[in-house]
Amino acid sequence: MNSPLRKYKVSLFGEVYDLVSDESEGLILNSASMVDSLMKNIAQQSRCTDTKRLALLVALHLAQQQLSDQSKLLSLIDDELKLESSLS
């Protein structure tokens, strides 16, 4: 983003962390809130309290979600290309 680095405090699963980033405060706080919510939800569903394991499960969940979103986008682009090809 090429903005100056700023230091933020974020709370994840009951612990406060210092985070340095060049991203906007809103993006950092929203991201931290999403990760915190996912950690709490996964902890509640799995009865796991190991923060390291929860962090890994959240990372896997977010990676799976991103891959799924990209797959859907590629499918839409493929459908659009097929439609354009059939019209010409």
CORCORQUI-V132472 format. One record per pair of residues at least 12 apart in sequence whose C-alpha atoms are under 10 Angstrom apart, sorted by sequence separation. I is the first residue (numbers start at 0). J is the second residue. D is the distance in Angstrom with one decimal. If there is no record, write none. Layout:
BEGIN
i=I j=J d=D
i=I j=J d=D
END
This chain:
BEGIN
i=6 j=18 d=5.6
i=7 j=19 d=6.2
i=38 j=50 d=8.2
i=41 j=53 d=7.1
i=5 j=18 d=8.2
i=6 j=19 d=4.5
i=7 j=20 d=7.8
i=40 j=53 d=9.8
i=41 j=54 d=9.7
i=4 j=18 d=9.9
i=5 j=19 d=5.5
i=6 j=20 d=6.6
i=38 j=52 d=9.7
i=39 j=53 d=8.6
i=42 j=56 d=9.7
i=4 j=19 d=6.3
i=5 j=20 d=5.6
i=6 j=21 d=8.8
i=38 j=53 d=5.9
i=41 j=56 d=7.8
i=4 j=20 d=5.2
i=5 j=21 d=6.1
i=37 j=53 d=8.8
i=38 j=54 d=6.9
i=41 j=57 d=7.8
i=3 j=20 d=8.2
i=4 j=21 d=4.4
i=5 j=22 d=8.1
i=7 j=24 d=7.7
i=37 j=54 d=9.1
i=38 j=55 d=9.6
i=40 j=57 d=9.8
i=2 j=20 d=8.8
i=3 j=21 d=5.6
i=4 j=22 d=7.9
i=5 j=23 d=8.8
i=6 j=24 d=9.4
i=9 j=27 d=8.2
i=10 j=28 d=9.1
i=38 j=56 d=8.1
i=39 j=57 d=9.9
i=2 j=21 d=5.2
i=3 j=22 d=8.7
i=4 j=23 d=9.7
i=5 j=24 d=8.6
i=8 j=27 d=9.5
i=9 j=28 d=6.9
i=12 j=31 d=9.9
i=35 j=54 d=9.4
i=37 j=56 d=9.1
i=38 j=57 d=6.3
i=41 j=60 d=9.9
i=0 j=20 d=9.6
i=1 j=21 d=6.8
i=2 j=22 d=7.2
i=7 j=27 d=8.0
i=8 j=28 d=8.8
i=9 j=29 d=9.9
i=11 j=31 d=6.8
i=12 j=32 d=9.8
i=34 j=54 d=8.4
i=37 j=57 d=6.3
i=38 j=58 d=9.8
i=0 j=21 d=6.4
i=1 j=22 d=8.7
i=2 j=23 d=8.6
i=7 j=28 d=8.5
i=9 j=30 d=9.6
i=10 j=31 d=7.1
i=11 j=32 d=7.7
i=14 j=35 d=9.9
i=36 j=57 d=9.7
i=37 j=58 d=9.7
i=0 j=22 d=6.6
i=9 j=31 d=6.3
i=10 j=32 d=7.9
i=11 j=33 d=9.5
i=12 j=34 d=8.7
i=13 j=35 d=8.5
i=35 j=57 d=9.2
i=0 j=23 d=9.2
i=8 j=31 d=9.7
i=9 j=32 d=8.3
i=11 j=34 d=7.1
i=12 j=35 d=5.6
i=34 j=57 d=7.0
i=37 j=60 d=8.8
i=10 j=34 d=9.6
i=11 j=35 d=4.8
i=12 j=36 d=8.2
i=33 j=57 d=9.8
i=34 j=58 d=8.8
i=37 j=61 d=9.3
i=10 j=35 d=7.3
i=11 j=36 d=8.5
i=12 j=37 d=9.3
i=9 j=35 d=9.4
i=11 j=37 d=9.8
i=12 j=38 d=6.5
i=13 j=39 d=9.6
i=11 j=38 d=7.9
i=12 j=39 d=6.6
i=34 j=61 d=9.0
i=11 j=39 d=9.1
i=12 j=42 d=9.4
i=12 j=48 d=9.4
i=14 j=50 d=9.8
i=13 j=50 d=10.0
i=12 j=50 d=7.6
i=11 j=50 d=9.3
i=12 j=53 d=9.3
i=12 j=54 d=9.6
i=11 j=54 d=9.6
END
